[in-house]
Amino acid sequence: MARDRKDLGARKFVRVDLRKRGFLIPAPDAPWIECYILDISENGACLDVGDLAVPKMFGLSLTAGGDVLRVCTLIWRRGEMVGVRFISARELRQGAAPAGEADATSKKAHA
């Protein structure tokens, strides 16, 4: 369920509770690793990855078939949970994915 904009505090994007299985893709040819997508926004997501070592940049499949993919950068980790930001296609083309908050003009990356 989407949180009301008043509840966002300093957040720029509304988060939606998703609580579904996803797949972390650590490298292009690496096996996909199951994770749990706790919530998601236009800009990023919160994932439960257990004790998995998460690379600074990785792929995230929102579906088992890979129909919905995002490229992510790791922003924070608290125990088994990580916060990720989706990297825009523009950032990928520029060859650098800045850490931290995306600016308001950032768009979702499409595979």
Secondary structure, DSSP 8 states (H G I E B T S, - for coil): -B--GGGGTT-SS--EEEEEEEEEESSTTS--EEEEEEEE-SSEEEEE-TT----SEEEEESSTTSSSEEEEEEEEEETTEEEEEE--HHHHHHT---SS---TT------
